[in-house]
Amino acid sequence: MKTVNPLVHKTSKLANKTLVFDFEGTILRSTSLFSYFMLVSFEAGGILRALILFLSYPLVWIVGEYQLGLKIMVFLTFFGIRKDSFRIGTAVLPKFFLEDVGLEGFEAVMCCERKVASSKLPRVMVQGFLKDYLGVEAVVAREIKSCNGYFLGVFEKHKTTVPYDVKAPTTTSIDNSIGIIGSHIEYIDQKLFPHYKKVCFMLSSDERRNWRELPRKFYPKPLIFHDGRLAFKPTLTSSFIMFMWLPLGILLSIFRITFGVSLPFNASAPILAFSGTRTTVSKPQTSTETEMNRKNMLYVCNHRTLLDPLYIAHTINKPLSAVTYSMSRFNEMISPIKTTRLTRDRHRDRKSMERMLNEGNLVVCPEGTTCREPYLLRFSPLFAELTDDIVPVAVDVKGSMFYGTTASGQKCLDPFFHYLNPNPVYFVKILERIPSSQTCQEGGKSGVEVANFVQSEIGKSLGFCCTDLTRKDKYMTLAGNEGV
């Protein structure tokens, strides 16, 4: 028997009207704002700022998280952060907001065409998510003062107004009534909406805690790109666990990198496994020993972290070179396999790849950048024009605490953060060599057709969705540049 969402039943009556709702009290299942400020503190301010915020929470709890405590968290989180480079609200927080959205509240809000959202969080934290994912027309939230390009960590005194076309309709009839739902609406009143009639639906904290998580298939748009180092929502409990783990984790990460780089794989693998790392390897059963030992093979893989080529080299257990786009100089220096930088000049890059392939086996990541979510970016067709000896490789990585990739942070720390996880897991699956009928030279396929075929094979193996998005799309979304 299908259950009926009473909130949807009530708000469906307002489907053709403007709906004003309290973001935290209507959409989110959690009742605490601490984790979102912790995310901003860690990603924008670093570990020390996040630790200060964590230690201050007892005071925040005593004075009230939605009252003076909110101002304390805003000050500790934002004071001294550069305003023009702040992209946490669009690059990091949307993922965690979506994972905290309750299905019942989401269905109720999305019933209405016109939506206005009120939030107790600063506008810079919520506006990007509310407009991009929920399609709200206006966000009623407070601004944070700034000076000389830096946030001061205090709210502006004046409350935010809403656009004229939302708050001042041409008629004040009942057809223009406004529905206000939520449990902590502070900034929505007759001063902002003098022409509207209020229809309030109060939601208790217990009701929201019992809501179901919004399934990924119901996301208003796919979550493909997101940035930040934290792979978990930093609640009070999980933040405590993270800070307790960090001293040991830092030493363990240095230990893992040192032995992983300095020793041969046969010697380092048992040591890394003993330290908690896990590697799952799968090879094709139909390949003959002769084919597996062939030289000048081109291994084509999707891109999860900078360590992909290294794990593939360990998996096939033979000499291997790699080409990269944006590997840091430090990582190039410590890499145990030969790496060559690509320039994004097609002619020069093709010559470099041909030279390296003539010297031995080569691995390429034609996505050109990493992608964390279960999606594959568009494969560049350049690799398909080099040889017909192409072996697709499916790669996946799991980390419970930190991400080993970044779009706007220090890329030289990517391996460090991957190994900073308590139990980092790498999955490498060598697929069958692509048939001759699907190659350029013997099969007569174009480079784009071959690239799309390889992308689809890897996608099917991992259960990932293939997209036409590129490296440029990722960096424009997360960092506001083309990733150069």
C-alpha positions in Angstrom: 0.0 0.0 0.0 1.5 3.3 -1.1 1.9 5.9 1.7 0.7 9.4 1.2 3.0 12.3 2.1 0.7 14.7 4.0 3.0 17.7 3.3 2.6 17.1 -0.5 -1.1 16.9 -0.1 -1.2 20.3 1.7 1.3 22.0 -0.6 -0.3 20.7 -3.8 -3.1 23.2 -3.1 -0.4 25.9 -3.6 1.0 24.4 -6.8 0.1 27.4 -9.0 1.1 30.0 -6.3 4.3 31.2 -4.9 5.7 29.1 -2.1 8.0 30.5 0.5 9.7 27.8 2.6 12.4 27.6 5.3 15.3 25.7 3.8 16.6 24.1 7.0 13.2 23.4 8.5 11.5 22.1 5.4 14.1 20.4 3.2 16.9 19.1 5.4 16.6 16.1 7.7 19.3 17.1 10.1 18.5 19.6 12.9 22.0 21.0 13.4 23.9 23.5 11.2 27.3 22.6 12.7 28.4 20.2 10.0 28.0 22.8 7.2 30.1 25.3 9.0 32.7 22.6 9.7 32.8 21.9 6.0 33.4 25.5 5.2 36.0 25.8 8.0 38.0 22.8 6.8 37.8 23.4 3.1 38.3 27.2 3.1 40.3 27.7 6.3 42.2 24.5 6.9 42.5 22.0 9.7 43.4 24.5 12.4 40.4 26.6 11.8 38.2 23.5 11.8 39.7 22.4 15.1 38.9 25.8 16.7 35.3 25.6 15.5 35.0 22.0 16.9 36.4 23.0 20.3 34.0 26.0 20.4 30.9 23.9 20.0 30.1 23.5 23.7 29.8 27.3 23.9 27.7 27.3 20.8 25.4 24.7 22.3 25.0 26.6 25.6 24.0 29.9 24.0 21.8 28.3 21.3 22.9 27.1 17.8 20.2 29.2 16.1 20.8 32.3 18.1 24.1 33.7 19.4 25.7 30.4 18.6 25.0 31.0 14.9 26.9 34.2 15.0 29.8 32.5 16.8 30.0 29.8 14.1 29.8 32.5 11.3 32.7 34.5 12.8 35.0 31.5 13.4 34.3 30.1 10.0 34.5 33.2 7.8 36.8 35.7 9.5 39.7 36.4 7.2 38.5 34.2 4.3 39.0 35.7 0.8 35.7 36.7 -0.7 36.5 36.6 -4.4 37.9 33.0 -4.3 35.2 31.5 -2.1 33.5 28.8 -4.0 32.5 26.3 -1.3 28.8 27.2 -1.7 28.8 25.9 -5.3 31.6 23.4 -5.4 31.5 21.6 -2.0 28.2 22.1 -0.1 25.7 21.0 -2.8 26.8 17.3 -2.5 26.2 17.4 1.3 23.0 19.3 1.0 21.6 16.7 -1.5 22.6 13.8 0.8 20.8 15.6 3.7 17.6 16.4 1.7 14.5 14.5 2.9 12.4 12.9 0.1 9.1 14.1 1.8 10.2 17.7 2.0 11.7 17.7 -1.4 8.4 16.4 -3.0 6.4 19.0 -1.2 8.6 21.9 -2.3 9.0 20.8 -5.9 5.1 20.7 -6.3 5.2 24.4 -6.7 6.4 26.3 -9.7 7.5 29.5 -8.0 9.6 29.1 -4.9 11.3 31.5 -2.5 13.7 30.1 0.1 14.5 31.5 3.5 17.7 30.3 5.2 19.4 31.0 8.5 22.8 30.2 6.8 24.7 33.0 5.1 23.6 33.6 1.5 27.1 32.7 0.2 26.6 29.1 1.6 23.2 28.3 0.2 22.3 30.5 -2.8 24.1 28.4 -5.4 22.5 25.1 -4.3 19.0 26.6 -3.9 19.0 28.1 -7.4 20.9 25.4 -9.3 19.2 22.4 -7.8 15.8 23.5 -6.4 15.1 26.2 -9.0 14.1 28.9 -6.4 13.5 32.4 -7.7 14.9 34.2 -4.7 16.8 33.5 -1.6 16.1 35.3 1.6 19.3 35.1 3.6 21.8 37.4 5.3 25.0 38.7 3.8 28.4 38.6 5.6 30.3 41.9 5.9 33.6 42.1 4.0 36.5 44.6 3.8 39.3 44.7 1.2 38.2 41.5 -0.3 38.0 39.5 3.0 35.1 38.3 5.0 34.8 39.9 8.5 32.8 37.1 9.9 29.7 39.1 11.0 26.3 39.5 9.4 25.2 42.7 7.7 22.8 44.6 9.9 20.1 45.0 7.3 18.0 42.0 6.3 18.0 40.9 2.7 15.0 41.8 0.6 13.5 39.8 -2.2 13.1 40.8 -5.8 10.3 43.1 -6.7 8.5 40.7 -9.0 8.2 38.2 -6.2 7.2 40.4 -3.3 5.0 42.9 -5.1 2.4 41.1 -7.2 0.0 43.2 -9.4 -3.0 42.0 -7.3 -3.5 41.0 -3.7 -6.3 38.5 -4.3 -6.3 35.0 -2.9 -4.8 33.7 -6.1 -1.5 35.3 -5.1 -1.4 33.7 -1.6 1.9 32.5 -0.4 2.5 29.2 1.4 5.1 29.3 4.2 6.3 25.9 5.5 8.9 25.1 8.0 9.6 25.2 11.7 12.1 28.1 12.2 11.0 30.9 9.8 12.7 34.0 11.1 13.2 36.2 8.1 9.8 35.9 6.4 7.3 38.4 7.7 4.9 41.0 6.5 7.7 43.5 6.0 9.1 41.4 3.2 5.8 40.0 1.9 3.1 42.6 2.7 0.8 41.4 -0.1 0.7 37.8 0.6 -1.4 35.6 2.9 0.4 33.1 5.1 -0.4 29.4 5.1 1.9 27.8 7.7 2.7 24.1 7.9 4.8 23.4 11.0 7.3 20.5 10.8 8.8 19.1 14.0 12.4 18.0 14.2 11.3 14.4 14.9 9.3 14.4 11.7 12.2 15.4 9.6 14.6 12.9 11.3 12.3 10.1 10.1 12.2 11.3 6.5 13.8 9.1 3.8 17.0 10.1 2.1 16.5 11.6 -1.4 17.6 8.9 -3.9 20.2 9.9 -6.4 17.8 9.2 -9.3 15.5 12.0 -8.0 18.2 14.7 -8.0 16.9 17.7 -10.0 20.1 17.5 -12.0 23.0 14.9 -11.8 25.7 15.6 -9.3 28.7 15.0 -11.4 31.3 17.5 -10.1 32.1 18.5 -6.6 35.3 19.5 -4.8 36.7 19.5 -1.3 38.8 17.0 0.7 36.2 15.7 3.1 34.4 12.5 2.0 32.0 12.5 4.9 29.6 14.8 6.5 31.4 16.3 9.6 28.9 16.0 12.4 30.0 16.5 15.9 30.7 12.8 16.4 32.4 12.2 13.1 34.5 15.4 13.5 35.7 14.1 16.8 36.7 10.8 15.2 38.6 12.6 12.4 40.6 14.8 14.8 41.5 11.7 16.9 42.6 9.9 13.7 44.7 12.7 12.1 47.9 12.4 14.2 48.1 8.6 13.4 46.8 9.1 9.9 49.4 11.6 9.0 52.2 9.3 10.1 50.6 6.4 8.4 50.2 8.3 5.1 53.9 9.2 5.1 54.7 5.6 5.8 52.5 4.3 3.0 53.9 6.7 0.4 57.5 6.1 1.4 57.3 2.3 1.1 55.0 2.4 -1.9 57.5 4.6 -3.8 60.8 3.2 -2.7 60.2 -0.5 -2.8 59.2 -2.8 -5.8 55.5 -3.7 -5.8 56.2 -7.3 -4.8 57.9 -6.0 -1.6 55.6 -3.0 -0.9 52.3 -4.7 -1.5 52.3 -6.8 1.7 53.5 -3.8 3.7 50.8 -1.6 2.3 48.2 -4.3 2.9 49.3 -4.7 6.5 48.9 -0.9 7.0 45.3 -1.1 5.9 45.3 -0.4 2.2 43.3 -2.7 -0.1 43.7 -3.4 -3.8 41.2 -5.5 -5.8 42.6 -6.8 -9.1 40.7 -8.4 -11.9 42.2 -9.6 -15.2 40.6 -11.1 -18.3 40.5 -14.9 -18.2 40.5 -15.4 -22.0 43.8 -13.6 -22.6 46.7 -15.8 -23.5 50.1 -15.6 -21.9 51.6 -14.4 -25.1 49.1 -11.5 -25.4 49.6 -10.5 -21.8 53.3 -10.3 -22.3 53.1 -8.3 -25.5 55.0 -5.0 -25.6 53.9 -1.6 -26.9 50.4 -2.0 -25.5 48.3 1.0 -24.9 46.3 0.8 -21.6 43.4 3.3 -21.5 41.7 3.9 -18.2 39.2 6.2 -16.5 40.7 8.7 -14.1 40.0 8.6 -10.3 43.3 9.8 -8.7 46.9 10.5 -9.7 47.8 7.0 -8.5 45.9 5.3 -11.4 48.9 4.6 -13.6 50.9 3.3 -10.6 48.2 0.8 -9.6 47.8 -0.3 -13.3 51.6 -0.9 -13.5 51.5 -3.0 -10.4 48.5 -4.9 -11.7 50.0 -5.9 -15.1 53.4 -6.4 -13.4 55.5 -5.1 -16.3 57.3 -1.8 -17.2 54.9 1.0 -17.9 55.0 4.7 -18.7 52.3 7.3 -18.3 51.3 10.7 -19.7 49.7 13.3 -17.5 48.1 16.7 -17.9 48.4 18.4 -14.5 50.7 16.4 -12.3 52.7 18.4 -9.8 56.5 18.6 -10.1 56.8 17.0 -6.6 54.7 14.0 -7.6 56.7 13.6 -10.9 59.9 13.5 -8.8 58.7 10.8 -6.5 56.8 8.7 -9.1 58.3 5.2 -9.4 57.2 5.0 -13.1 58.2 7.3 -16.0 55.8 10.2 -16.6 55.6 12.8 -19.4 53.6 16.0 -19.3 51.1 16.7 -22.1 50.9 20.2 -23.4 47.3 20.2 -25.0 49.0 20.9 -28.3 47.6 18.0 -30.3 50.6 17.7 -32.7 53.2 17.8 -29.9 51.2 15.5 -27.6 50.8 12.9 -30.4 54.5 12.8 -31.0 55.3 12.4 -27.3 52.8 9.6 -26.9 54.0 7.8 -30.1 57.6 8.0 -28.8 56.7 6.6 -25.4 54.6 3.9 -26.9 57.5 2.8 -29.2 59.7 2.5 -26.1 57.3 0.3 -24.2 53.8 0.0 -22.7 51.9 3.2 -22.1 48.9 4.2 -20.0 46.7 7.2 -20.7 43.7 8.7 -19.0 41.7 10.3 -21.9 39.3 12.0 -19.6 42.0 14.5 -18.9 41.0 15.0 -15.3 39.6 13.0 -12.4 35.9 12.5 -11.7 34.8 11.3 -8.3 31.2 10.4 -8.9 29.9 7.3 -10.9 30.2 9.1 -14.3 32.8 9.1 -17.1 33.8 12.3 -18.8 34.3 12.4 -22.6 37.3 10.5 -23.8 39.7 12.4 -26.0 40.2 10.4 -29.3 43.9 11.1 -29.6 44.9 7.8 -28.1 42.8 5.9 -30.7 44.9 7.2 -33.5 48.2 5.8 -32.1 47.7 2.0 -32.3 45.2 -0.8 -32.5 46.7 -2.6 -29.5 44.3 -1.0 -27.0 43.4 -2.5 -23.6 40.7 -0.7 -21.6 41.2 -0.6 -17.8 38.4 0.2 -15.3 39.5 1.9 -12.1 37.6 2.8 -9.0 38.7 4.1 -5.6 37.0 4.3 -2.2 37.9 6.5 0.7 35.9 6.8 3.9 37.3 10.1 5.2 39.2 12.1 2.6 39.3 12.5 -1.2 42.6 12.1 -3.0 41.7 14.6 -5.7 41.1 18.3 -5.9 40.3 20.9 -8.5 41.2 24.0 -6.5 43.6 22.8 -3.8 47.2 21.6 -3.8 47.5 18.7 -6.2 50.8 17.6 -4.8 48.9 16.5 -1.7 46.5 14.2 -3.6 48.4 11.0 -2.8 48.9 12.1 0.8 45.1 12.6 1.3 44.3 9.3 -0.4 46.6 7.4 2.0 45.4 9.5 4.9 42.2 7.4 4.8 42.1 4.6 7.4 41.4 1.9 4.8 41.8 3.2 1.2 40.6 0.8 -1.4 41.7 0.6 -5.1 39.8 -1.4 -7.7 41.6 -2.2 -11.0 40.0 -4.3 -13.7 41.9 -5.1 -16.9 39.3 -5.6 -19.7 39.7 -7.5 -22.9 41.7 -6.0 -25.6 39.3 -4.2 -27.9 38.5 -6.2 -31.1 40.1 -5.2 -34.4 36.7 -4.3 -35.8 36.5 -1.4 -33.3 39.9 0.1 -34.1 41.0 2.9 -36.5 43.5 1.1 -38.7 42.1 -2.4 -39.0 38.4 -1.6 -38.3 38.2 1.7 -40.2 36.6 3.5 -37.3 37.2 7.1 -36.5 39.1 8.2 -33.4 35.9 9.5 -31.9 34.1 6.2 -32.5 36.9 4.2 -30.9 37.1 6.6 -27.9 33.3 6.3 -27.4 33.5 2.5 -27.6 36.3 2.3 -25.0 34.4 4.8 -22.7 31.2 2.6 -23.0 33.1 -0.6 -22.2 34.7 0.9 -19.1 31.3 2.5 -18.1 29.5 -0.9 -18.4 32.2 -2.6 -16.3 32.0 -0.1 -13.5 28.3 0.6 -13.7 29.1 4.3 -14.5 27.2 6.7 -16.8 29.0 8.1 -19.8 28.8 11.8 -20.4 30.0 14.4 -23.0 31.3 16.7 -20.3 35.0 17.6 -20.5 37.8 18.8 -18.3 36.9 22.4 -19.1 33.3 21.8 -17.9 34.6 20.5 -14.6 37.0 23.3 -13.8 34.6 26.0 -14.9 32.1 24.5 -12.5 34.4 24.0 -9.5 37.1 26.6 -9.9 35.9 29.2 -12.3 38.8 28.6 -14.8 39.6 26.2 -17.6 42.0 24.1 -15.5 45.1 25.4 -17.2 
